[in-house]
Structures are given as C-alpha cells and as structure tokens.
C-alpha cells in the first residue's frame, strides 16, 4: 500500500478515554522469552487498512476497507451489510482511500464516530458520522458533518490515523504532503497542517471552525497553527496510546534508509510542541542536509531500523490484554514490505532494539485492539489475525 519512497490543567491531565485495563504486570516484558502465532479471524476482505472497536461493550470489531467501506465482525462472522459505505465520496488508488476510523469516547451514548479519508479532490478530510439509533450495525444516513479538510498536493503521504487520547481530544496524524524528501519542507513549517500531529476538541466549535482548539495546544497565542501539537513527521501511518500508561507510540514511515518508532510520554505531555526531525533527519541520521544537520531540539526515536529489515514501518500497540500475560507491556509493531513482526519493552529506556517474534508473508497495513486489549494484525491482502502467545 505504501511504496518505499512514497510511502483546566489538572482536569485535562486527569481525563482519559475510558477503556478496560488489564492488571499491571509485576515484571518487565522480555521479548526474548515469548513467541507469537497468528490466529485467523476473518478473510475475504478488500484491502483492509485498520481494525478497531467501539468501546460500547458489544464486542464488535470494525474493519476499515481502503475502498470506502467499514465492515463489522461479530459473533464469529462478517456481517454482509457494511456499517459504512462512502466509496462514492472518496478518491482511491495507491495510498488514497478511506484510511482511518475513531469512535467517540462516549459512542455508547451519542453514537458518533469519525472517519479519515482522501476526498474526490485528493484533500485529507475528517468527517463526523453517527450510527443508527434503530440498527447499531449501520450508519445513520441522515447525519454527517465535515470536521476538517486539508489541501494535499500529491497522492502519497496522507497519514491516515486518528485516535482519541488524553482529555478526550482527537489526535490526527498527517503526512508531509508527498513527493520525495518533503520538497516544500511542510513537516517543519508550523503554519502548515501537513507533516504534523494535530489535536482538536470535537465537542464544540471555535468561530468558523467545526471543532474547538484545546487551550493548552503549544501554538495557541503564538506563531503557528493552533491545531498543531507536534511536527517533523514524514508519514505517521499508525499510532496508538498505551491504555495503561497513556504513552503515545508512533510508527513514522521513512524515506530511503530508515524506519522509526517514536514514543511520547505522559510526563512529556505526549509530545506537546515536540519536533520529531523530518526532513532535517531520517531516523537518527541527517537527511537534508545529508551531513552536518542541526539536531538541536529534535526528539530522537525510541527505535530505528534500516532497510535491510523492511521498508515501511507499521506502528502497533502495547499489549494490555488478559489472554497472554507474557505479552503484557510489550510494544508490537511490523513492516508492510517484509511482513516481520517485532516487539520491545514499552517501558524500556530509549533507544531500544526490537526483537523479531515472527516472519510472515503478510503486507501488514495495520494493527488494532479489541475492547479487552487483545491485539490484531491486518493483512492488506484481505485478512485479520489475532496475535496469540506461544
């Protein structure tokens, strides 16, 4: 899917998305002491790119298909009718399409959910939709509003991940606008919404905006877009919040040499105002300029691997489920090109080196969680698997 080249204060800190949390582990995760296997869950999908849950106690899995559909897996079966069909409203091909899905933290009450897609013009778009009151397995076609539209010059590096994080704010990862090497240096430009982690409040409006600006966002009252939370991202394809520690883990797809995982901790305000380096740096190496670049103020990745191991990182999740105690605390991630799955101790000091747990033939487009914290892997070729310990 992604080519190698294209590819107040106390309340806010205390608030968090309410998800089931497994009891804390008493021992550090040791990736050398565990093996994993993939248990098939569902196949016959069309270019799936994400799997998630609604947090409503239903146990349903929602699977995003790049062509514009969201499917529901429940009771051991894939429902024939899509939960969502917006195929006529999106642009597809390459890295474009329906790319992300996030359910409102109070979805069980308000039935609201959010989709991230490329519209007919190729722009990045986030829309708010609602599930039907009479049939929770389909969308309410009478409700919908555009939350955000970002002009996008090229077809690649669209980002695509959204997740509700601390404070019930919506975090949105955007790519740098495409083209090799971020030719317009958008990722470093705080006045551009591309190459960024954005943070918005969907529970209200600010002036003409269809959302509120969180008052503690780093550029509020300063030069820069108020929506920007961190910068210096190339293509943050998949990210997640650890449901136990609330730390943020981001898989940022590299250019020609390096792939990286970045970690932003709760004590560091989840990367507030941070600069993750691109296009000045690719991983820990200088990119532009190729040598002698300024590393001052740049946040280094927790993990980097080179293209002898893969060419397009897919960020994953910290395992917090109950089925496999030996996996608890392990951050699981993979590579789209090689199908390898690695892990490291999510609490380890930076930098770390991942340990390969499995070498697969999958095109790993995403990982995902169910309501109980079990972790899944998505094969862009058409299937979803659960990760089990062996």
C-alpha positions as CSV (number, residue, x, y, z in Angstrom):
1,X,0.0,0.0,0.0
2,X,2.8,2.4,0.8
3,X,5.8,2.3,-1.5
4,X,9.3,2.6,-0.2
5,X,9.8,6.2,-1.4
6,X,6.2,7.5,-1.2
7,X,5.1,5.8,1.3
8,X,-8.4,23.4,33.3
9,X,-4.7,21.9,33.7
10,X,-5.4,19.2,36.2
11,X,-8.7,18.2,34.6
12,X,-7.1,17.9,31.2
13,X,-4.2,15.8,32.5
14,X,-6.5,13.6,34.6
15,X,-9.1,13.0,31.8
16,X,-8.6,9.9,29.6
17,X,-10.5,7.6,27.3
18,X,-12.1,5.0,29.5
19,X,-11.0,1.6,28.3
20,X,-10.7,-1.7,30.0
21,X,-7.2,-2.0,31.5
22,X,-5.5,-5.3,32.4
23,X,-3.9,-5.5,35.8
24,X,-0.4,-4.1,35.8
25,X,2.3,-6.6,35.2
26,X,4.8,-7.1,38.0
27,X,7.6,-8.0,35.7
28,X,9.2,-6.2,32.7
29,X,8.3,-7.6,29.3
30,X,11.0,-9.7,27.8
31,X,10.7,-10.1,24.1
32,X,13.3,-12.9,24.1
33,X,11.1,-15.0,26.4
34,X,8.0,-15.1,24.3
35,X,6.8,-16.4,20.9
36,X,3.7,-15.5,19.0
37,X,1.4,-17.1,16.5
38,X,-1.4,-15.6,14.3
39,X,-4.9,-16.9,14.7
40,X,-7.1,-16.2,11.6
41,X,-10.2,-14.2,12.5
42,X,-11.7,-13.1,9.1
43,X,-10.7,-13.3,5.5
44,X,-12.2,-12.3,2.1
45,X,-11.8,-8.5,2.8
46,X,-11.0,-5.9,0.2
47,X,-7.7,-4.0,1.0
48,X,-8.3,-3.7,4.8
49,X,-6.2,-1.0,6.5
50,X,-7.4,-0.9,10.1
51,X,-9.4,-2.7,12.8
52,X,-10.8,-1.3,16.0
53,X,-13.7,-1.4,18.4
54,X,-16.4,1.0,19.5
55,X,-15.9,0.8,23.3
56,X,-19.6,0.1,23.8
57,X,-19.5,-3.4,25.3
58,X,-20.7,-5.0,22.1
59,X,-17.5,-6.9,21.4
60,X,-17.8,-6.0,17.7
61,X,-14.7,-5.5,15.5
62,X,-14.9,-2.7,12.9
63,X,-12.7,-3.3,9.9
64,X,-11.8,-0.4,7.5
65,X,-11.5,-1.2,3.8
66,X,-9.5,1.2,1.8
67,X,-12.1,1.4,-1.0
68,X,-14.6,3.2,1.3
69,X,-16.3,0.6,3.5
70,X,-16.3,-0.3,7.2
71,X,-17.3,-3.9,7.9
72,X,-18.4,-5.4,11.2
73,X,-17.1,-8.7,12.5
74,X,-19.3,-10.1,15.3
75,X,-20.4,-13.4,16.7
76,X,-17.7,-15.2,14.7
77,X,-19.0,-13.8,11.3
78,X,-18.6,-10.9,9.0
79,X,-21.9,-9.1,8.5
80,X,-22.9,-8.9,4.9
81,X,-24.1,-5.3,5.1
82,X,-21.4,-2.7,5.6
83,X,-21.6,-0.5,8.7
84,X,-20.4,2.4,6.4
85,X,-20.3,2.9,2.7
86,X,-18.7,6.2,1.4
87,X,-17.0,4.7,-1.6
88,X,-18.7,7.3,-3.9
89,X,-17.3,10.2,-1.8
90,X,-13.6,9.4,-1.8
91,X,-10.6,9.2,-4.1
92,X,-8.7,5.8,-4.2
93,X,-5.6,4.3,-5.7
94,X,-2.1,4.0,-4.2
95,X,-2.1,5.5,-0.7
96,X,-5.5,7.2,-1.1
97,X,-8.9,6.0,0.2
98,X,-10.7,5.5,3.5
99,X,-7.7,5.4,5.9
100,X,-8.8,5.9,9.5
101,X,-11.7,5.4,11.9
102,X,-12.2,6.5,15.5
103,X,-15.2,6.1,17.8
104,X,-16.1,8.9,20.2
105,X,-15.3,8.1,23.8
106,X,-19.0,8.4,24.6
107,X,-20.1,6.5,21.5
108,X,-22.4,4.3,23.5
109,X,-24.4,7.4,24.4
110,X,-24.0,9.7,21.4
111,X,-23.4,7.1,18.6
112,X,-20.7,9.4,17.0
113,X,-17.7,8.2,15.1
114,X,-15.1,9.8,12.8
115,X,-13.6,8.8,9.5
116,X,-10.3,10.0,7.8
117,X,-10.2,9.8,4.0
118,X,-9.0,11.4,0.9
119,X,-11.9,13.2,-0.8
120,X,-12.6,13.5,-4.5
121,X,-10.1,16.4,-4.8
122,X,-7.4,14.4,-3.1
123,X,-7.5,16.5,0.1
124,X,-7.4,15.0,3.5
125,X,-10.8,15.0,5.2
126,X,-12.2,14.1,8.6
127,X,-15.9,13.8,8.9
128,X,-18.2,13.1,11.9
129,X,-20.9,10.5,11.3
130,X,-23.4,8.7,13.5
131,X,-24.6,5.1,14.0
132,X,-28.3,4.4,13.5
133,X,-30.5,4.5,16.6
134,X,-32.6,1.7,15.4
135,X,-29.9,-0.5,14.0
136,X,-26.4,-0.1,15.6
137,X,-24.8,-2.1,12.8
138,X,-25.4,0.6,10.1
139,X,-24.8,4.3,9.8
140,X,-27.5,6.9,10.3
141,X,-27.6,8.3,6.8
142,X,-29.4,11.4,8.0
143,X,-26.4,12.8,9.9
144,X,-22.9,13.9,9.0
145,X,-20.7,16.9,9.1
146,X,-17.2,17.7,7.8
147,X,-14.9,18.5,10.7
148,X,-11.7,19.2,8.9
149,X,-10.3,19.4,5.3
150,X,-6.6,19.8,4.5
151,X,-5.4,20.5,1.0
152,X,-3.0,17.8,-0.1
153,X,-0.8,18.4,-3.2
154,X,0.2,14.9,-4.1
155,X,-1.3,11.4,-3.9
156,X,1.1,9.9,-1.3
157,X,2.0,10.5,2.4
158,X,-1.6,11.0,3.5
159,X,-1.1,9.8,7.1
160,X,-4.4,8.3,8.0
161,X,-4.5,7.5,11.7
162,X,-6.8,9.1,14.3
163,X,-7.3,8.2,17.9
164,X,-8.9,9.8,20.9
165,X,-6.3,10.4,23.6
166,X,-5.9,12.1,27.0
167,X,-8.5,14.7,27.6
168,X,-10.8,13.0,25.1
169,X,-9.1,15.1,22.4
170,X,-8.9,13.7,18.9
171,X,-5.3,13.2,17.7
172,X,-4.8,13.2,13.9
173,X,-1.6,12.2,12.1
174,X,-0.9,13.8,8.7
175,X,1.7,13.1,6.2
176,X,4.1,15.7,4.7
177,X,2.1,16.2,1.5
178,X,4.0,13.7,-0.6
179,X,6.9,13.8,-3.0
180,X,10.4,12.5,-2.2
181,X,12.1,14.4,0.6
182,X,9.3,16.8,1.6
183,X,10.3,19.2,-1.2
184,X,8.3,22.1,0.3
185,X,9.5,21.4,3.9
186,X,6.0,21.3,5.2
187,X,6.8,19.0,8.1
188,X,8.9,21.7,9.7
189,X,6.5,24.5,8.9
190,X,4.3,25.3,11.9
191,X,1.9,27.2,9.7
192,X,1.1,24.0,7.7
193,X,-1.1,21.2,8.9
194,X,0.9,18.6,6.9
195,X,3.6,16.5,8.5
196,X,2.1,17.0,11.9
197,X,0.3,15.5,14.8
198,X,-2.9,17.6,15.3
199,X,-5.0,17.8,18.4
200,X,-8.6,19.1,18.3
201,X,-11.7,19.0,20.5
202,X,-14.7,17.7,18.5
203,X,-17.1,18.5,21.3
204,X,-17.7,22.1,20.3
205,X,-16.8,24.9,17.8
206,X,-14.4,27.8,17.7
207,X,-15.7,30.6,15.5
208,X,-15.9,29.3,11.9
209,X,-14.1,26.0,12.8
210,X,-16.1,22.9,13.2
211,X,-14.1,22.0,16.4
212,X,-12.6,23.7,19.4
213,X,-8.9,24.3,19.9
214,X,-7.6,22.8,23.2
215,X,-6.4,25.8,25.1
216,X,-3.1,24.1,26.0
217,X,-2.0,23.3,22.5
218,X,1.5,24.5,22.0
219,X,0.9,27.2,19.3
220,X,-2.1,28.8,20.9
221,X,-1.3,32.5,21.1
222,X,2.0,32.0,19.2
223,X,3.1,31.8,15.6
224,X,1.8,28.6,14.1
225,X,-1.5,26.8,13.5
226,X,-3.4,26.3,16.8
227,X,-4.3,22.7,15.8
228,X,-0.6,21.6,15.6
229,X,0.5,19.5,18.6
230,X,3.9,18.3,17.3
231,X,5.8,18.5,14.0
232,X,8.6,16.9,11.9
233,X,6.6,13.8,10.8
234,X,7.1,12.3,7.4
235,X,4.1,9.8,7.3
236,X,2.8,8.8,10.7
237,X,0.8,5.9,9.3
238,X,-0.2,4.2,12.5
239,X,0.0,5.4,16.2
240,X,-1.6,4.3,19.5
241,X,-2.0,5.3,23.1
242,X,-1.0,2.7,25.7
243,X,-4.2,2.1,27.5
244,X,-2.3,1.6,30.8
245,X,0.3,4.3,30.8
246,X,-1.3,6.6,28.2
247,X,2.1,6.9,26.5
248,X,1.9,7.6,22.7
249,X,3.7,5.3,20.2
250,X,4.0,6.4,16.6
251,X,5.3,4.5,13.6
252,X,6.7,7.1,11.1
253,X,7.5,5.8,7.6
254,X,11.0,6.6,6.4
255,X,12.4,7.7,3.1
256,X,15.2,5.6,1.6
257,X,17.2,4.3,4.6
258,X,15.5,4.2,8.0
259,X,12.1,3.5,9.6
260,X,11.3,4.7,13.1
261,X,9.1,4.3,16.2
262,X,8.7,7.4,18.4
263,X,7.4,7.4,22.0
264,X,5.8,10.4,23.7
265,X,5.2,10.0,27.4
266,X,2.5,11.4,29.7
267,X,5.2,13.2,31.7
268,X,6.3,14.8,28.5
269,X,2.8,16.0,27.7
270,X,2.5,13.4,24.9
271,X,5.0,15.3,22.7
272,X,3.5,18.8,23.1
273,X,5.4,21.1,20.9
274,X,8.0,18.5,20.0
275,X,9.9,18.4,16.7
276,X,10.5,14.8,15.5
277,X,13.0,15.8,12.9
278,X,11.8,15.2,9.4
279,X,13.0,16.5,6.8
280,X,16.2,17.5,8.6
281,X,16.6,14.0,9.9
282,X,15.5,10.5,8.9
283,X,15.7,8.3,12.0
284,X,18.9,9.4,13.7
285,X,20.7,10.4,10.5
286,X,20.9,13.7,8.7
287,X,18.7,13.9,5.6
288,X,18.6,17.5,4.5
289,X,21.4,18.4,4.6
290,X,22.9,15.0,4.2
291,X,25.6,15.8,6.8
292,X,26.2,18.4,9.5
293,X,22.5,18.9,10.1
294,X,21.3,20.7,13.3
295,X,20.0,18.1,15.7
296,X,19.2,20.8,18.3
297,X,15.7,20.5,19.6
298,X,14.9,17.3,17.7
299,X,13.4,14.4,19.5
300,X,15.2,11.1,18.8
301,X,13.2,7.9,18.0
302,X,13.0,5.2,20.6
303,X,13.7,2.7,17.8
304,X,15.2,2.8,14.3
305,X,15.7,0.0,11.8
306,X,17.3,0.2,8.3
307,X,16.0,-1.1,5.0
308,X,17.8,-4.4,5.3
309,X,14.9,-5.4,7.6
310,X,12.0,-3.7,5.8
311,X,10.9,-0.5,4.0
312,X,7.7,0.7,5.5
313,X,7.0,0.6,9.3
314,X,3.6,-0.1,10.6
315,X,3.1,1.2,14.2
316,X,1.3,-1.1,16.6
317,X,0.1,-1.4,20.2
318,X,1.3,-2.1,23.7
319,X,-0.3,-5.4,24.6
320,X,-2.6,-5.0,27.7
321,X,-4.9,-7.9,27.2
322,X,-5.7,-10.7,29.7
323,X,-5.2,-13.8,27.5
324,X,-1.4,-13.7,27.3
325,X,0.3,-12.4,30.5
326,X,3.8,-12.9,28.9
327,X,3.0,-10.3,26.3
328,X,1.9,-7.6,28.7
329,X,3.9,-4.4,28.4
330,X,5.3,-5.4,25.0
331,X,5.0,-3.0,22.1
332,X,4.2,-4.9,19.0
333,X,4.9,-3.4,15.5
334,X,5.7,-4.6,12.0
335,X,6.7,-3.8,8.5
336,X,4.5,-3.6,5.4
337,X,7.1,-4.8,2.9
338,X,8.6,-7.8,4.7
339,X,5.8,-8.9,7.0
340,X,8.1,-9.1,10.0
341,X,6.6,-8.5,13.5
342,X,8.9,-7.3,16.3
343,X,8.4,-6.3,19.9
344,X,10.2,-4.4,22.7
345,X,9.5,-3.5,26.3
346,X,7.3,-0.4,26.1
347,X,8.8,0.9,29.4
348,X,12.4,0.5,28.3
349,X,14.8,3.4,28.3
350,X,15.4,4.9,24.8
351,X,16.9,3.8,22.4
352,X,15.8,0.1,22.1
353,X,16.3,-2.7,19.7
354,X,13.3,-4.7,18.6
355,X,13.3,-8.5,18.8
356,X,11.7,-10.3,15.8
357,X,8.9,-12.5,17.0
358,X,7.5,-13.7,13.6
359,X,8.4,-13.5,9.9
360,X,5.2,-13.6,7.9
361,X,4.2,-13.2,4.2
362,X,1.7,-10.6,5.1
363,X,1.5,-7.0,3.9
364,X,1.0,-5.6,7.3
365,X,-1.2,-2.5,6.9
366,X,-2.2,-2.1,10.5
367,X,-2.5,-3.4,14.0
368,X,-5.6,-2.9,16.2
369,X,-7.1,-3.7,19.6
370,X,-10.4,-5.1,20.7
371,X,-12.3,-3.9,23.8
372,X,-10.3,-6.3,26.0
373,X,-6.9,-5.2,24.8
374,X,-6.2,-8.2,22.6
375,X,-4.1,-7.2,19.6
376,X,-4.8,-7.9,15.9
377,X,-2.8,-7.6,12.8
378,X,-4.3,-6.6,9.4
379,X,-3.1,-8.0,6.1
380,X,-3.7,-5.6,3.3
381,X,-4.2,-8.7,1.1
382,X,-7.6,-9.3,2.8
383,X,-7.5,-10.8,6.3
384,X,-7.3,-10.0,10.0
385,X,-5.5,-12.2,12.5
386,X,-5.3,-12.1,16.3
387,X,-1.9,-12.2,17.9
388,X,-1.5,-15.0,20.4
389,X,1.4,-16.0,22.6
390,X,3.0,-19.4,22.2
